Amino acid sequence: MPRLMPITLHVEQEAFGATIEAVKKMRGVLKVDLNLDAPRKLNGARAPAKKFDQKAEDFILALLAGGLPMGTKVLRDHFADVGRKPGSTSSALNLLKKDALITHDDNRNWVLTKKAKDRMRWRKAAMTKKAKEKK
């Protein structure tokens, strides 16, 4: 199967129909994808990154705090479920591993280290104390 190369065309609304018909008839055009609902980017500018209340590292720690070991693929799926970019999982995992907060178990799944469990216990205790003070 030949390798397809994606291209982007910006066409005036009045010429849209005629342009699509001409492109379909061109030699070598195997597939035409119309992405009419995509947000329009000007001059290749990126859309602003989504901001989350919780850092990716904290999100992973919270997922692993349940006690179940999780593989990288499962963590990526959780990232996607909440609207995070699955590709950002790897950098967060590397930071956590570098800080000795997570490690692999015998099955190559990620688990919390004792250091992470201790930090999370102290963090939870501090949050509980603040909640009681507000009442």
C-alpha positions as CSV (number, residue, x, y, z in Angstrom):
1,M,0.0,0.0,0.0
2,P,1.4,3.4,-0.9
3,R,2.3,5.8,1.9
4,L,-0.2,8.7,2.1
5,M,1.0,12.2,2.7
6,P,-1.5,14.5,4.4
7,I,-1.9,18.1,3.1
8,T,-3.9,21.0,4.2
9,L,-5.8,23.3,1.8
10,H,-7.4,26.6,2.7
11,V,-10.1,27.4,0.2
12,E,-12.5,30.3,-0.2
13,Q,-16.1,29.3,0.6
14,E,-17.3,30.1,-2.9
15,A,-14.7,27.8,-4.5
16,F,-15.1,24.9,-2.1
17,G,-17.3,22.6,-4.1
18,A,-15.3,23.0,-7.4
19,T,-12.0,22.6,-5.6
20,I,-13.0,19.3,-3.9
21,E,-14.2,17.9,-7.2
22,A,-10.9,18.9,-8.9
23,V,-8.9,17.4,-6.0
24,K,-10.8,14.1,-6.2
25,K,-10.1,13.8,-9.9
26,M,-6.3,14.4,-9.5
27,R,-4.0,11.4,-10.1
28,G,-2.6,10.0,-6.9
29,V,-5.3,11.3,-4.6
30,L,-6.6,8.2,-2.7
31,K,-8.4,9.7,0.2
32,V,-10.0,13.1,1.0
33,D,-10.7,13.9,4.6
34,L,-12.8,17.0,5.3
35,N,-12.2,18.3,8.7
36,L,-14.7,21.1,8.7
37,D,-15.4,21.1,12.5
38,A,-11.7,21.5,13.5
39,P,-10.8,24.7,15.3
40,R,-9.2,27.0,12.8
41,K,-5.5,27.8,13.4
42,L,-3.9,30.9,12.0
43,N,-0.5,30.4,10.4
44,G,0.1,27.1,12.1
45,A,-0.4,28.5,15.6
46,R,-1.2,26.0,18.3
47,A,-4.3,26.1,20.4
48,P,-3.5,27.0,24.0
49,A,-2.8,24.1,26.3
50,K,-5.5,23.0,28.7
51,K,-4.9,23.9,32.3
52,F,-5.7,21.4,35.0
53,D,-6.0,22.0,38.7
54,Q,-3.8,19.0,39.4
55,K,-0.3,18.4,38.0
56,A,0.2,15.2,35.9
57,E,2.5,13.8,38.5
58,D,-0.1,14.3,41.3
59,F,-2.8,12.7,39.1
60,I,-0.7,9.6,38.6
61,L,0.1,9.4,42.4
62,A,-3.6,9.7,43.1
63,L,-4.4,6.9,40.7
64,L,-1.7,4.6,42.2
65,A,-2.7,5.5,45.8
66,G,-5.7,3.1,45.4
67,G,-3.1,0.3,45.8
68,L,-3.6,-1.4,42.4
69,P,-0.5,-1.6,40.2
70,M,-1.1,0.0,36.8
71,G,0.8,-0.3,33.5
72,T,1.7,2.7,31.4
73,K,-1.1,1.9,28.9
74,V,-3.7,2.0,31.7
75,L,-2.3,5.3,32.9
76,R,-2.5,6.7,29.4
77,D,-6.1,5.6,29.1
78,H,-6.9,7.4,32.4
79,F,-5.2,10.5,31.1
80,A,-7.3,10.4,28.0
81,D,-10.5,9.8,30.0
82,V,-10.1,13.1,31.8
83,G,-9.0,15.1,28.7
84,R,-5.3,15.1,29.3
85,K,-2.9,14.2,26.4
86,P,-1.9,10.5,26.8
87,G,1.6,11.3,25.5
88,S,2.3,13.5,28.5
89,T,2.1,10.4,30.7
90,S,5.7,9.3,29.9
91,S,7.3,12.6,31.1
92,A,5.3,12.6,34.3
93,L,6.3,8.9,35.0
94,N,9.9,9.7,34.4
95,L,9.8,12.6,36.8
96,L,8.2,10.4,39.5
97,K,10.7,7.6,38.9
98,K,13.6,10.0,39.1
99,D,12.2,11.3,42.4
100,A,11.9,7.7,43.6
101,L,8.2,8.0,44.1
102,I,7.2,5.1,41.8
103,T,8.8,1.9,40.7
104,H,8.0,-1.2,38.7
105,D,6.8,-4.3,40.3
106,D,7.6,-7.8,39.2
107,N,5.0,-7.6,36.3
108,R,6.4,-4.2,35.0
109,N,3.4,-2.3,36.4
110,W,3.9,1.0,38.3
111,V,3.5,1.1,42.0
112,L,4.1,3.6,44.7
113,T,7.3,3.5,46.7
114,K,7.4,3.7,50.5
115,K,8.6,7.3,50.1
116,A,5.5,8.2,48.1
117,K,3.1,6.5,50.5
118,D,4.7,8.4,53.4
119,R,4.4,11.7,51.6
120,M,0.8,11.1,50.6
121,R,-0.1,10.1,54.2
122,W,1.3,13.3,55.5
123,R,-0.3,15.3,52.8
124,K,-3.7,13.7,53.5
125,A,-3.3,14.4,57.2
126,A,-2.5,18.1,56.5
127,M,-5.6,18.4,54.2
128,T,-7.8,16.8,56.9
129,K,-6.5,19.2,59.5
130,K,-7.2,22.2,57.2
131,A,-10.7,21.0,56.6
132,K,-11.4,20.7,60.3
133,E,-10.1,24.2,60.9
134,K,-12.4,25.7,58.4
135,K,-15.5,24.3,60.2
